Amino acid sequence: MNRFRHALRLPRSRRRVAGLLLAGTLAGVLAPAPAAQARDTGPRPAACPEGLPDGTACYTGTDANGAHYAIAVPGRWNGALVVHAHGGPDLGDASDPGRSVEDLGRWRVVVDQGYAWAGSSYRRGGYGTRMAAADTENVRRLFVEEFGEPRRTYVHGQSWGGNVAAKVVETYAGKGGPYDGALLTNGVLGGGSRGYDHRVDLRVVYQYYCANLPRPEEPQYPLWQGLRHGSTLTTAGLRARLQECTGYASPPGERTALQQRNLDDILNVTGIPERTLESHLRFSVFTFRDIVHERLGGRNPFSNRGVRYSGSHDDKALNAGVERFSADPAAVRDLSYDSDLTGRVEIPVLTLHAKDDPTAFVEHEAAYRDTLRRAHRDRWLVRTFTGEHEHSALSDAEYATSLAALDRWVRTGQRPTPRSVAASCPAFDQVYATGCFYDPAFRPAPYASRVLPRPGGTSWPAMTAAREKAWSRVPGVGIAP
């Protein structure tokens, strides 16, 4: 285990620690780095987001690829670093200078626990898991160049960032590599080639009932595109069409009978919770457009051939009338190579997932376990689950608990259990008072029990290590950075 490598390291120099403490004193009066920076700027002192511990030194900069980043080092640094992979993906052409700073404020519990924190905004918006993993690794290297080698380094990702962080683990965290452990929270761990099948289903089922995306009088396009290239539809426009068809934003008593039936049919068939219907539909429209048109050159990576939909008021009519399509094998290959996981893990990985996550369903954890098990690496995985109902944020006490459990595992080699992790949470909740909601006995059902599988799509991993190696020899494979 990588902990032996750290046992040979010399302690941090007192001069470096003193410099960090001085920088932390000054950081509160320094203005943030400007939004438009030249590329490859080293870390510059910046004002810390509200809520970080006193004495924390914060920095921002831009890497050689144009990715903005933020770094924080607490005054009482424990010598360990957490590298954060953010979720999304955010859509847009350029790196967002505010994203990494916002993430630092959102994950201030990490710094409060004594860890240094580094996060990249990624070099551009849009889909690209390997690109995001490379930018995450880049910010780790920048940290080391500026502040020295940490005693231990962990990677953390939530939502799509969980997929990115898991890709970091497989790509950069081999034996003797720079990462010692990973924390994946509410992660999209089924990968891209299968992880969005429920949104494919939503896109076609929605259009069957609503017929307004596109409307009959508008230019038509295959639904696997999400949205036609060049469309000026906005998020507000999408919400208006969803409201027109389902009345989702209105109290039930104010919906028409047809709106209520449309809403019931869409939710029952797809299994998507009502409270996140709009966000799932938004992904199936705008992010699918990004994947298809911007990343895959107009090729189709999605399929719903052989899928039988059920749960509506008339399943026969639905299955006869819903749009059907088959994926382009080369597009599937490129999306899979970019985002699917092989299970090739050689460091401790701890996951934390809300049982009622309405966005990245908890069954992603079953897919990830099966992926590691098939690769004979599941000894490196410990999964924990909570009774929470949100996707984007969990209890700070649980984040602190998870970091402590992962750090203890790495330092001692003693693998925790879901029960031992849960038992350690109340001590942290005395500090954060955000609650401990662990359910140590919970085990998620198979992924195919929640998301309708495509023919041949029930075994994991979706991409084996051997297939990844073979695909890596194909010129231009994957999604370009």
Secondary structure by P-SEA (a helix, b strand, c coil): caaaaaaacccccaaaaaaaaaaaaaccccccccccccccccccbbbcccccccccccccccccccccbbbbbccccccbbbbbbbcccccccccccaaaaaaaaaaccccccbbbbbbbccccccccaaaaaaaaaaaaaaaaaccccccbbbbbbccaaaaaaaaaaaccccccccccbbbbcccccccccccaaaaaaaaaaaaaccccccccccccccccccccccccccaaaaaaaaaaccccccccccccaaaaaaaaaaaaaacccccaaaaaaaaacaaaaaacccccccccccccccccccccccaaaaaaccbbbbccaaaaaaaaaacccccccccbbbbbbbccccccccaaaaaaaaaaaaacccccbbbbbccccccccccaaaaaaaaaaaaaaaaccccccaaaaaaaaaaaaaacccccccccccccccccccccccccccccccccaaaaaaaaacccccccc
